[in-house]
Amino acid sequence: WSPSWRRGEWRFHSTMTTRKPTIKDVAREAGVSHATVSLVFSGKKEISAATKTKVENAARKLRYVPNLGARNLRRGESRVIGFVVNDLSNPVYGKMVQVAETVALKRGYQVIISDHQWDPEAEYAAVSRMLSFQAKGLLWCGTEQSHSSLELLGSAGAPSVIALDSWPKDYRGACFGYDAGETGRLGARHLVENGCRHPVLLVGNERLQNISSFVDLKTGFVDELR
């Protein structure tokens, strides 16, 4: 597409054919079979790096984008991983998403991200959406303010779940987090060792006071000061 200026507005005119490129067009351009192109876009490891690069270059030249939705329907499976986060504006969650996408893409998966901003209703809607996409797996940062999402994840057909950072106390699945209590203790110890006699701990807002990570952080902080 190339821009042109007319009557004070941006206009665009296509420099390409309007016919949508197909997998056969990519195969012809790359000099391989269309089955090989299909294997490349499905992330199969048996394809050589040289062939993969040739196919990707051909697809880029033709502006070809594989129809993952149609492929998933044919196979009856999804190459989607859902990621439900608490607050995407928080750099910690942003980094988590970045790493998850990097790892997933290398293995032929797509990551769908949903930010619920610690709202239990938004969290439930996000989890429902992931189930509707038939996500193969779900990385889940829970609000801990409602059991609705947990009950939904326990229903038939729900994907494999790994809880990250926070989760309800009665969650019994796989999880990955940090020792918030030890974090609080280390923080308090550092302040005392550096001569602080009036330490202050800033935690979440009133709505988030009962989140396990904040509770454990405060407990460790106060215990160390005592």
C-alpha positions as CSV (number, residue, x, y, z in Angstrom):
1,W,0.0,0.0,0.0
2,S,1.3,3.5,-0.8
3,P,-0.2,6.8,0.4
4,S,-1.2,9.7,-1.7
5,W,-2.5,13.2,-0.7
6,R,-5.8,14.4,-2.1
7,R,-8.0,17.2,-0.9
8,G,-6.5,17.4,2.5
9,E,-7.0,13.7,3.3
10,W,-4.9,10.6,3.2
11,R,-5.9,8.2,0.5
12,F,-4.5,4.8,-0.1
13,H,-4.3,2.8,-3.3
14,S,-3.3,-0.8,-3.6
15,T,-0.1,-1.7,-5.5
16,M,-0.9,-5.4,-5.3
17,T,-3.5,-7.7,-6.8
18,T,-6.8,-7.9,-4.8
19,R,-6.7,-11.7,-4.9
20,K,-5.9,-13.2,-1.5
21,P,-2.7,-15.3,-1.7
22,T,-3.1,-19.0,-0.9
23,I,-0.8,-21.7,0.5
24,K,-0.2,-22.9,-3.1
25,D,1.0,-19.4,-4.0
26,V,3.5,-19.5,-1.2
27,A,4.6,-23.0,-2.2
28,R,5.2,-21.9,-5.8
29,E,7.1,-18.9,-4.7
30,A,9.3,-20.9,-2.3
31,G,9.8,-23.8,-4.7
32,V,8.4,-26.4,-2.3
33,S,5.2,-28.4,-2.0
34,H,2.1,-26.9,-0.3
35,A,2.3,-29.8,2.2
36,T,5.8,-28.4,3.2
37,V,4.3,-24.9,3.7
38,S,1.6,-26.4,5.9
39,L,4.2,-28.1,8.0
40,V,6.2,-24.9,8.4
41,F,3.1,-23.0,9.7
42,S,2.1,-25.8,12.0
43,G,5.5,-25.5,13.8
44,K,6.7,-29.1,12.9
45,K,10.3,-29.5,13.9
46,E,11.2,-32.0,11.1
47,I,11.4,-29.1,8.6
48,S,14.9,-27.8,8.1
49,A,15.9,-24.2,9.1
50,A,16.7,-23.4,5.5
51,T,13.4,-24.6,4.2
52,K,11.5,-22.8,7.0
53,T,13.3,-19.5,6.2
54,K,12.5,-19.9,2.5
55,V,8.8,-20.4,3.1
56,E,8.6,-17.6,5.6
57,N,10.3,-15.2,3.2
58,A,7.9,-16.3,0.4
59,A,4.9,-15.7,2.7
60,R,6.2,-12.3,3.7
61,K,6.7,-11.3,0.1
62,L,3.2,-12.4,-0.9
63,R,1.8,-11.0,2.4
64,Y,0.3,-14.4,3.1
65,V,-1.3,-15.0,6.6
66,P,-2.3,-18.6,7.5
67,N,-5.9,-19.2,8.5
68,L,-5.3,-20.6,12.0
69,G,-9.0,-20.7,12.8
70,A,-9.8,-22.9,9.8
71,R,-6.9,-25.2,10.6
72,N,-8.0,-25.6,14.2
73,L,-11.6,-26.5,13.0
74,R,-10.2,-29.2,10.7
75,R,-8.0,-30.7,13.4
76,G,-10.6,-30.3,16.1
77,E,-8.0,-28.7,18.4
78,S,-6.6,-25.3,19.2
79,R,-3.0,-24.0,19.3
80,V,-4.0,-21.2,21.7
81,I,-2.8,-20.5,25.2
82,G,-4.9,-18.1,27.3
83,F,-3.2,-15.7,29.7
84,V,-5.5,-14.0,32.2
85,V,-3.6,-11.3,34.1
86,N,-4.5,-9.0,37.0
87,D,-3.0,-5.7,35.7
88,L,-1.2,-5.5,32.4
89,S,0.0,-2.0,33.3
90,N,2.1,-3.5,36.1
91,P,5.6,-4.1,34.7
92,V,5.8,-7.5,36.4
93,Y,2.8,-8.8,34.5
94,G,4.0,-7.2,31.3
95,K,7.3,-9.1,31.6
96,M,5.4,-12.4,32.3
97,V,3.3,-11.9,29.2
98,Q,6.4,-11.1,27.1
99,V,8.2,-14.3,28.2
100,A,5.1,-16.4,27.7
101,E,4.6,-15.2,24.2
102,T,8.2,-15.8,23.3
103,V,8.1,-19.4,24.5
104,A,4.7,-20.1,23.0
105,L,5.5,-18.7,19.5
106,K,8.6,-20.9,19.3
107,R,6.4,-23.9,19.8
108,G,3.7,-22.9,17.3
109,Y,1.2,-21.6,19.8
110,Q,-0.6,-18.2,20.0
111,V,-1.2,-16.4,23.3
112,I,-4.5,-14.6,23.9
113,I,-4.2,-12.1,26.7
114,S,-7.0,-10.7,28.9
115,D,-6.6,-8.1,31.6
116,H,-9.3,-8.1,34.3
117,Q,-7.9,-5.3,36.6
118,W,-8.7,-7.3,39.8
119,D,-12.4,-7.3,38.9
120,P,-13.9,-10.7,39.6
121,E,-16.7,-10.2,37.0
122,A,-14.2,-9.3,34.4
123,E,-12.1,-12.3,35.5
124,Y,-15.0,-14.7,35.0
125,A,-15.7,-13.2,31.6
126,A,-12.0,-13.6,30.6
127,V,-11.9,-17.3,31.7
128,S,-15.2,-17.9,29.8
129,R,-13.7,-16.4,26.7
130,M,-10.6,-18.6,26.9
131,L,-12.9,-21.7,27.1
132,S,-14.8,-20.5,24.1
133,F,-11.5,-20.3,22.2
134,Q,-10.9,-23.9,23.2
135,A,-7.6,-22.8,24.7
136,K,-5.1,-25.7,25.1
137,G,-3.9,-24.2,28.3
138,L,-4.4,-21.3,30.6
139,L,-2.0,-19.1,32.6
140,W,-4.2,-17.7,35.3
141,C,-3.7,-14.8,37.7
142,G,-6.8,-14.9,39.9
143,T,-8.4,-12.1,41.8
144,E,-9.1,-14.3,44.8
145,Q,-12.4,-12.4,45.3
146,S,-14.7,-14.9,43.8
147,H,-14.9,-18.7,43.4
148,S,-16.9,-18.4,40.1
149,S,-13.8,-18.6,37.9
150,L,-12.3,-21.5,39.8
151,E,-15.6,-23.4,39.5
152,L,-15.6,-22.7,35.8
153,L,-12.1,-24.0,35.4
154,G,-13.1,-27.2,37.2
155,S,-15.9,-27.9,34.6
156,A,-15.7,-30.5,31.9
157,G,-13.5,-29.6,28.9
158,A,-11.6,-26.9,30.7
159,P,-7.9,-26.6,29.7
160,S,-4.9,-27.3,31.8
161,V,-4.3,-24.5,34.2
162,I,-1.2,-23.0,35.9
163,A,-2.0,-20.3,38.4
164,L,0.5,-17.5,38.6
165,D,1.3,-15.0,41.4
166,S,-2.0,-15.3,43.2
167,W,-4.8,-17.9,43.6
168,P,-7.7,-18.8,45.9
169,K,-6.8,-20.7,49.0
170,D,-8.7,-23.8,48.0
171,Y,-7.0,-24.0,44.6
172,R,-5.2,-27.4,44.3
173,G,-3.7,-27.2,40.8
174,A,-0.3,-26.3,39.5
175,C,1.0,-22.9,40.5
176,F,4.0,-20.7,40.3
177,G,4.6,-17.8,42.7
178,Y,7.0,-16.2,45.1
179,D,7.4,-16.2,48.9
180,A,5.7,-13.0,49.7
181,G,6.3,-13.5,53.5
182,E,10.0,-13.8,53.0
183,T,9.9,-10.7,50.7
184,G,8.3,-8.8,53.6
185,R,10.9,-10.1,56.1
186,L,13.8,-9.1,53.8
187,G,12.4,-5.7,53.3
188,A,11.9,-5.0,57.0
189,R,15.4,-6.4,57.8
190,H,17.0,-4.2,55.2
191,L,15.3,-1.1,56.6
192,V,16.3,-1.9,60.3
193,E,19.9,-2.7,59.4
194,N,20.2,0.7,57.7
195,G,19.0,2.6,60.8
196,C,15.3,3.1,59.9
197,R,13.3,3.4,63.1
198,H,9.9,4.4,61.6
199,P,9.4,2.0,58.6
200,V,6.3,2.1,56.5
201,L,4.7,-0.6,54.3
202,L,2.6,0.5,51.4
203,V,0.2,-2.2,50.2
204,G,-2.7,-2.5,47.9
205,N,-5.9,-0.5,48.1
206,E,-8.7,-1.4,50.5
207,R,-10.4,-3.6,47.9
208,L,-7.3,-5.8,47.7
209,Q,-6.4,-6.0,51.4
210,N,-7.3,-9.7,51.6
211,I,-5.3,-10.9,48.6
212,S,-2.9,-13.6,49.8
213,S,0.3,-12.1,48.5
214,F,-0.5,-8.7,50.3
215,V,-1.5,-10.5,53.5
216,D,1.7,-12.6,53.5
217,L,3.9,-9.6,52.6
218,K,2.5,-7.6,55.6
219,T,2.7,-10.6,57.9
220,G,6.4,-11.2,57.1
221,F,7.2,-7.4,57.4
222,V,5.6,-7.0,60.8
223,D,7.0,-10.3,62.2
224,E,10.5,-9.3,61.2
225,L,10.1,-5.9,62.9
226,R,8.9,-7.5,66.1
